Amino acid sequence: MIENEMMNIDEMGELKRPMQELQDELMRNHRIDPNLYIEYDVKRGLRDSAGKGVLTGLTEVSDVTAYDLINGRKIPAEGSLYYQGYNVYDLVDGLKDRKFGFEETIYLLLFGKLPGEEELKQFVDVMFELETLSGRFVRDVVMKASNANIMNSMQRCILTLYTYDSDPEDISAGNVLRQCLELIAKLPLIAVYSYHSYRHFRKDETLFIRNPEKGLSMAENILLMLRPDGKYTELEAKVLDIALVLHAEHGGGNNSTFTTHVVTSSGTDTYSSVAASIGSLKGPRHGGANLKVQDMFDDIKAHVEDWTDEAAVEEYLHKILNKEAFDHTGLIYGMGHAVYTLSDPREVILKRFAKKLAEEKGMMEEFALYELVERLAGRLIMEQRKLFKNVCANVDFYSGFVYTMLGIPKELFTPIFAIARIPGWSAHRLEELLNASKIIRPAYKYVGHHEEFIPIEER
């Protein structure tokens, strides 16, 4: 049993009162007048008054578009996502029945071109050779201090891999590429093994560690390692592969990728950079959103007796928007995006595969409920908030449903996102190292007071 070294506020005993006083002092002295943000035209969240991201850098890795320029005016359009210039719709359609879609995407993001058959075969062989963790590392690192938040376990394991690297501080392009490829290959093992360790040591379940198999795709090996019987269908592997492709990259401005740029610009090592980006993705406003969507649908299914009753579903969505139901935040999760207006291409593609998987799993009633909520929610949000900008479903809307149908536990929802996104982080880290020359340092305006120092005995 792991000792609890950290106390919560209720366990503090004699410390509870002074700790509460310190918290009160904190709250009194760290509130900034919100009007000052307007007065100084602060780009809160690095966004302008219209919510558009402030330009902070250049990238060739990917492009996200949601408008057409007609006669000098920006007109909302169907969303598009490009990896190294290739439209993600074309990439997914071009994969057809090939099973190494995620591996092809990794190659494209890192090297700026699609691999030929021989290049892909060689790359897949390289990635498999890197797709290993020693028994000692699994025992001494992965299994130690296990907990339910696998993102935390992944950060800890990645930072520990620094000590296993013979040259961890070398930030030359070649060495960073080697480190990135190793981390991309090892992260699925770290995530799945961390989950199994948590279930064993915290839930007293049987521990099983299965090694990945050569010749299988990364998606296939994730399902192989995760499931007790190691079995999966061809469609299951294909859908997970597509999900990884769609989450692999999304421009330099998303929070975790911007974190990659910020941390990389300081000149730090690859392990610290990736751990920082995982810390960003862990947040519920970023990578954890699909969990909120899944919890919201569980709540809807529990409170709406007839899922096909459009009026009943709409009434409950009104309750959610009015902060009367679910988590009382007034948010319909999975709806809306900072960039996309009419559609999120990732959601459009994933929905298509979600339907195929729902048909195979006999879960078309649930899929129909998702479709109904998607159709109603955009209009309701626009009416409630008096918005003129269209509100579309984002990729998180169906991803949790897809993972659930694949038998992936909720503890691994966000880690799967991290497994998918680390190729994008790697491409941006290399781009930052090869092109930028200054540490990223935005400005903050001081709006506090200048005080005369008073010795402690006179206070």
C-alpha positions in Angstrom: 0.0 0.0 0.0 1.4 3.4 -0.9 1.7 5.9 2.0 -0.1 9.2 1.6 2.6 11.8 2.0 0.3 14.8 1.1 -2.4 16.0 3.4 -5.7 17.5 2.3 -7.3 20.4 4.2 -9.5 18.1 6.3 -6.5 16.1 7.6 -4.4 19.1 8.7 -5.5 19.1 12.3 -3.8 22.0 14.1 -2.6 23.4 10.7 -6.2 23.7 9.4 -6.9 27.2 10.8 -3.6 28.8 9.8 -3.9 27.3 6.4 -7.4 28.7 6.0 -6.1 32.1 7.0 -3.4 31.8 4.4 -5.9 30.9 1.8 -8.1 33.9 2.8 -5.0 36.2 2.5 -4.3 34.8 -0.9 -7.8 35.5 -2.2 -7.7 39.1 -0.8 -4.5 40.0 -2.5 -4.6 38.3 -5.9 -7.7 39.7 -7.5 -7.2 42.0 -10.5 -10.0 44.4 -11.5 -11.4 42.8 -14.7 -11.9 46.4 -16.2 -8.1 46.8 -16.3 -7.9 44.1 -19.0 -10.2 46.3 -21.2 -8.4 49.5 -20.3 -5.0 48.1 -21.3 -6.3 46.1 -24.3 -4.9 42.9 -22.9 -5.2 40.0 -25.2 -6.4 37.5 -22.6 -5.6 34.0 -23.6 -3.6 35.5 -26.5 -6.8 36.2 -28.3 -8.2 39.5 -29.7 -11.6 40.9 -28.8 -13.3 38.7 -31.5 -11.7 35.6 -29.9 -9.2 35.1 -32.7 -5.7 34.0 -31.7 -2.9 36.6 -31.7 -0.2 35.8 -34.3 2.9 34.7 -32.3 4.8 32.5 -34.8 5.0 30.8 -38.2 4.7 27.1 -39.0 4.7 24.7 -41.9 3.5 21.7 -39.9 -0.2 22.2 -40.2 -3.0 24.7 -41.1 -6.5 25.2 -39.7 -9.0 27.1 -41.8 -12.7 28.0 -41.2 -13.3 31.0 -43.5 -13.3 31.9 -47.2 -12.0 35.3 -48.3 -14.6 36.8 -50.7 -14.2 40.4 -51.9 -12.0 41.1 -49.0 -14.5 39.7 -46.5 -14.1 36.6 -44.3 -17.1 34.3 -44.9 -17.6 31.3 -42.6 -16.9 28.1 -44.5 -16.6 24.3 -43.8 -13.6 23.7 -41.7 -10.4 22.3 -43.2 -7.3 20.8 -41.6 -4.0 20.4 -43.5 -1.0 18.3 -42.4 2.2 19.6 -44.2 -0.1 21.0 -46.9 -2.3 17.8 -47.3 -6.0 18.0 -46.6 -6.9 15.6 -43.8 -9.9 14.5 -45.7 -7.6 13.3 -48.6 -5.2 11.7 -46.2 -8.0 9.6 -44.5 -9.7 8.7 -47.8 -6.3 7.8 -49.3 -5.6 5.3 -46.6 -8.3 3.0 -47.8 -7.6 -0.4 -46.3 -4.0 0.3 -45.3 -3.5 -0.2 -41.5 -0.5 2.0 -40.9 -2.3 5.3 -41.3 -1.0 6.8 -38.0 2.6 5.7 -38.9 2.2 7.4 -42.3 1.0 10.5 -40.5 3.9 10.5 -38.1 6.3 10.4 -41.1 4.5 13.2 -42.9 4.4 15.5 -39.9 8.1 14.9 -39.0 9.6 14.9 -42.5 7.2 17.1 -44.5 6.4 14.4 -47.1 4.3 11.3 -47.5 6.4 8.1 -47.5 6.7 5.7 -50.4 6.1 2.0 -49.8 9.7 1.2 -49.0 10.2 4.3 -46.9 7.1 3.4 -44.9 8.2 -0.2 -44.4 11.6 0.9 -43.2 10.0 3.5 -40.9 7.5 1.0 -39.4 10.5 -1.3 -38.7 12.4 1.5 -37.0 9.4 2.4 -34.9 8.9 -1.2 -33.8 12.5 -1.5 -32.6 11.9 1.6 -30.5 8.6 0.3 -29.2 10.1 -1.3 -26.1 10.4 -0.8 -22.4 12.7 -2.9 -20.3 11.3 -5.1 -17.6 13.3 -3.1 -15.1 11.8 0.2 -16.2 8.3 -1.2 -16.1 8.9 -2.6 -12.6 10.8 0.3 -11.1 9.2 3.3 -12.7 5.8 2.5 -14.3 4.5 0.3 -11.5 5.7 2.6 -8.7 3.4 5.2 -7.3 0.5 4.2 -9.6 -2.6 6.4 -9.6 -5.8 6.8 -11.5 -4.6 9.8 -13.5 -2.6 8.1 -16.2 -1.5 11.5 -17.6 0.4 12.1 -14.4 2.0 8.7 -14.7 3.1 9.4 -18.3 4.7 12.7 -17.2 6.6 10.9 -14.5 7.8 8.1 -16.7 8.9 10.5 -19.5 10.9 12.6 -17.1 12.5 9.5 -15.7 13.5 8.3 -19.2 15.8 11.3 -19.2 18.1 9.4 -16.8 18.2 6.4 -19.2 19.4 8.6 -22.1 23.1 8.7 -22.7 22.9 12.2 -24.1 19.7 13.8 -22.8 20.7 17.5 -23.1 21.9 17.4 -26.7 19.3 19.5 -28.6 20.9 19.1 -32.1 18.2 18.2 -34.7 19.5 14.6 -35.1 19.5 13.8 -31.4 16.1 15.4 -30.8 14.6 13.5 -33.7 16.0 10.3 -32.2 14.5 11.2 -28.8 11.1 12.1 -30.3 10.8 8.9 -32.3 11.6 6.9 -29.1 9.0 8.8 -27.1 6.4 8.4 -29.8 7.0 4.7 -29.9 7.1 4.2 -26.1 4.2 6.4 -25.0 1.5 3.7 -25.8 3.3 1.2 -23.7 3.7 3.7 -20.8 0.0 4.6 -20.9 -1.4 1.1 -21.1 1.1 -0.4 -18.6 0.3 2.5 -16.2 -3.4 1.7 -16.5 -2.9 -2.0 -15.8 -0.6 -1.1 -12.8 -3.2 1.2 -11.4 -6.0 -1.4 -11.7 -3.8 -4.0 -10.1 -2.3 -2.1 -7.2 -5.4 0.2 -6.5 -8.2 -2.1 -7.5 -6.7 -5.6 -6.8 -7.3 -6.7 -10.3 -5.1 -9.3 -12.1 -1.9 -7.7 -13.5 -1.0 -8.6 -17.1 1.7 -7.0 -19.2 1.7 -7.9 -22.9 4.5 -6.8 -25.3 3.6 -5.3 -28.6 4.0 -7.5 -31.7 6.0 -6.8 -34.8 3.9 -6.4 -37.9 1.0 -4.8 -36.1 0.2 -1.1 -36.3 0.4 1.2 -33.3 -3.4 1.1 -33.1 -3.5 -2.7 -33.2 -0.8 -2.9 -30.5 -2.7 -0.6 -28.2 -5.8 -2.8 -28.4 -3.6 -5.9 -28.1 -1.9 -4.6 -24.9 -5.0 -3.2 -23.4 -7.4 -6.2 -23.7 -7.1 -9.2 -21.4 -7.7 -11.6 -24.4 -5.7 -9.4 -26.8 -8.4 -9.7 -29.5 -9.9 -7.0 -31.7 -11.7 -6.7 -35.0 -10.3 -5.2 -38.1 -12.8 -2.3 -37.9 -11.9 -1.6 -34.3 -8.2 -1.3 -35.2 -9.1 0.9 -38.2 -11.3 3.3 -36.2 -8.6 3.7 -33.5 -6.0 4.3 -36.2 -8.2 7.0 -37.8 -8.8 8.6 -34.4 -5.0 8.8 -33.8 -4.6 10.4 -37.3 -7.2 13.0 -36.6 -5.8 14.0 -33.2 -2.1 14.0 -34.3 -1.8 17.7 -35.0 -3.9 20.9 -34.9 -1.7 24.0 -35.6 0.9 25.7 -33.5 -1.7 27.8 -31.5 -3.4 25.1 -29.5 -2.5 25.2 -25.8 -0.3 22.1 -25.6 1.5 22.7 -28.9 2.1 26.3 -28.0 3.5 25.0 -24.7 5.9 22.9 -26.8 7.1 26.1 -28.6 7.4 28.1 -25.4 9.4 25.4 -23.5 11.5 24.5 -26.5 12.5 28.2 -27.0 14.1 28.1 -23.6 16.6 25.5 -24.9 15.5 22.8 -22.5 15.7 19.0 -23.1 13.1 17.0 -25.1 11.8 15.1 -22.0 11.0 18.3 -20.2 9.3 19.7 -23.3 7.1 16.7 -23.8 6.2 16.4 -20.1 5.2 20.1 -20.1 3.0 19.6 -23.1 1.3 16.6 -21.5 0.7 18.8 -18.4 -1.1 21.2 -20.7 -3.2 18.5 -22.5 -4.2 17.1 -19.1 -6.4 20.1 -18.4 -10.1 19.7 -18.8 -10.2 22.8 -21.1 -8.0 21.0 -23.5 -7.5 17.3 -23.8 -9.9 16.3 -21.0 -13.0 17.7 -22.9 -14.0 14.3 -24.3 -14.4 13.0 -20.8 -16.9 15.8 -20.0 -18.8 14.9 -23.2 -19.1 11.3 -22.2 -20.2 12.2 -18.6 -22.7 14.6 -20.1 -24.3 11.9 -22.3 -24.4 9.5 -19.4 -26.3 12.2 -17.5 -28.7 12.8 -20.5 -29.4 9.1 -20.8 -30.2 8.8 -17.1 -32.6 11.7 -17.1 -34.3 11.4 -20.6 -36.5 8.3 -20.6 -37.1 8.2 -24.4 -33.9 9.1 -26.3 -35.9 9.5 -29.5 -38.2 12.1 -28.0 -36.8 15.3 -29.6 -38.9 17.6 -27.3 -37.7 15.8 -24.2 -34.1 15.9 -25.3 -34.4 19.6 -26.2 -36.0 20.4 -22.8 -33.1 18.7 -21.0 -30.5 20.5 -23.1 -32.2 23.8 -22.1 -31.8 22.7 -18.4 -28.1 22.1 -19.0 -27.7 25.6 -20.7 -29.6 27.2 -17.8 -27.3 25.6 -15.2 -30.1 23.5 -13.9 -28.7 20.1 -14.9 -25.5 18.0 -15.3 -22.6 20.0 -13.8 -24.4 23.4 -13.6 -21.8 25.2 -15.7 -24.2 26.0 -18.5 -22.0 24.3 -21.1 -23.0 21.6 -23.6 -19.7 19.9 -24.0 -18.3 19.0 -27.4 -20.0 22.0 -29.1 -18.2 25.0 -30.4 -14.6 25.7 -31.4 -12.2 28.6 -31.2 -11.5 28.4 -35.0 -14.1 26.3 -36.7 -17.5 27.7 -37.5 -19.6 25.6 -39.9 -17.9 22.3 -39.2 -14.8 20.6 -37.6 -13.4 18.3 -40.3 -12.1 15.9 -37.6 -15.6 15.6 -36.1 -17.1 15.0 -39.6 -14.7 12.2 -40.3 -14.8 10.6 -36.9 -18.6 10.7 -36.9 -18.5 8.6 -40.1 -16.4 5.9 -38.5 -18.4 6.1 -35.2 -21.5 5.2 -37.1 -19.7 2.1 -38.7 -18.5 1.0 -35.3 -22.0 1.6 -33.7 -23.5 -0.6 -36.4 -20.9 -3.4 -35.6 -21.5 -3.0 -31.8 -25.3 -2.8 -32.0 -25.2 0.7 -30.5 -27.2 2.6 -33.1 -29.7 3.9 -30.5 -26.8 5.7 -28.7 -25.4 7.0 -32.0 -28.9 8.4 -32.9 -28.9 10.2 -29.6 -25.5 11.8 -30.3 -26.8 12.9 -33.7 -29.9 14.4 -32.2 -28.0 16.3 -29.5 -25.6 17.6 -32.2 -28.4 18.8 -34.4 -30.2 20.6 -31.5 -27.3 21.9 -29.5 -25.8 24.3 -32.0 -29.1 26.2 -32.5 -29.9 26.2 -28.8 -26.5 27.7 -27.8 -26.8 30.4 -30.5 -30.3 31.3 -29.3 -29.3 31.2 -25.6 -26.2 33.4 -26.0 -27.6 35.5 -28.9 -24.7 34.5 -31.1 -24.4 35.2 -34.9 -21.5 32.9 -35.3 -22.5 29.3 -36.1 -21.7 26.7 -33.3 -20.6 23.3 -34.6 -19.7 20.1 -32.9 -15.9 19.6 -32.4 -13.8 16.4 -32.4 -14.4 15.8 -28.7 -18.2 15.3 -29.4 -17.8 11.7 -30.8 -14.3 10.7 -29.6 -15.4 9.6 -26.1 -18.2 7.6 -27.7 -15.8 6.0 -30.1 -13.4 5.1 -27.2 -16.2 3.7 -25.2 -17.3 1.4 -28.1 -13.6 0.3 -28.4 -13.6 -0.7 -24.7 -11.1 1.9 -23.8 -11.6 3.0 -20.2 -12.2 6.6 -19.3 -8.8 6.8 -17.5 -7.2 6.4 -21.0 -9.3 8.9 -23.0 -6.9 11.8 -22.5 -3.7 9.6 -22.7 -4.9 8.3 -26.1 -5.1 12.0 -27.1 -1.5 12.4 -25.9 -0.3 9.3 -27.8 -1.8 10.8 -30.9 -0.6 14.4 -30.4 3.1 13.7 -29.6 4.1 13.5 -33.3 2.7 17.0 -33.7 4.5 18.2 -30.6 7.7 16.6 -32.0 7.3 18.3 -35.4 6.8 21.7 -33.7 9.7 21.2 -31.3 12.0 20.5 -34.3 10.6 23.4 -36.2 11.2 25.7 -33.2 14.8 24.5 -32.8 15.6 24.8 -36.5 14.1 28.2 -37.1 13.6 30.3 -34.0 16.4 32.1 -32.2 14.7 33.9 -29.3 13.1 32.7 -26.1 9.3 33.3 -26.2 8.6 36.0 -23.7 5.3 37.9 -23.9 4.7 41.0 -21.8 2.5 41.4 -18.7 1.7 44.9 -17.4 2.1 45.5 -13.7 -1.2 47.0 -12.2 -0.3 46.6 -8.6 0.9 49.2 -6.1 4.4 50.3 -5.1 4.7 50.2 -1.3 7.2 51.7 1.1 8.9 48.9 3.0 8.2 48.7 6.7 10.4 46.6 9.0 8.6 43.6 10.5 8.7 45.0 14.1 6.8 48.1 13.0 4.0 46.3 11.0 
